[in-house]
């Protein structure tokens, strides 16, 4: 599966504001903040890109579904089940 971002891209230092209590607990548990945020951010980016793709292709998907409802699938004549 194609990655949604370049894993070999350089890291960019960034300042964030986090809940103090949550940050303290994460540090106590030796949680790698950069890696954890990167995973969460990648998941959110992927989710949003999928939502945008669905929105952009909604009419085409509806047209395809309508065609299949009217005409069936091209492979219907060859199915054994």
N, C-alpha and C positions, 0 to 999 in steps of 0.2 A: 504494500500500500504506500502511496506517495505521501511523504511528510508534508505538513502544512507550512513548515518553515525550515530554513537552512540551519541544521544543527552545528555546522562548522563555522557559522558567522561569529565574528568577534563579540565579546561581551561588552555591554555598555553600562558603566556605573550609573545608578539611578537612585534618587532619594525618594523614600516612601514614608507615609505616616501610617503607623499601625497602632492598634490598641495595645497599651502598655502591658496590661495583664497577660494578654495573649502572647505577646512577644517574649515576656519573661518565661512563660510556661514552655514555649517553643525552644528557647535557649536551654532551659533545664533538661529538656528531652533530646538535646543535640540535634534538633531538626535543621537541616540545611535549607535556609530560607530561600536562597536563589533557586535551587533545584525544585523546591516545592512550589514556588510561585510560577516558575517556568512551566511546570506540568499543568497547573491550574489555568494559567493564561492560554496555553496551547489548547486545552479542552474548551475553554470559552470561545476562543477564536474559531475553532473548528465548528462549534455549535452555531455561532453566528453566521459563518460562511454558508453552512448548510441551510439555515433559515433564509438567507438572501438568495441562494440558488433556487430554493423551492418557490420563493416569491417571484423571481424573475422568469421561472419556467412553468408557472401555474397554468397559464392558458394552454400551452403545448401539452402538458400532462392531462388536462381535462379533455382536450381534443382527442388525444390518443385513447383515453378511457372510453370516450363516447364512440369512437370508431370500433373499438373491440366489443362494446355492448351491442352495437348494430350488426357487425359483421363477423364477430368471433375472432379467434386468433388465426394467423396464417397456417399454423401447424395443426389446427383442429382435425383436418382430414387424415393426418398421419399418426394420430394418437391411438394407442392400444388400450387405454384405460378410460 
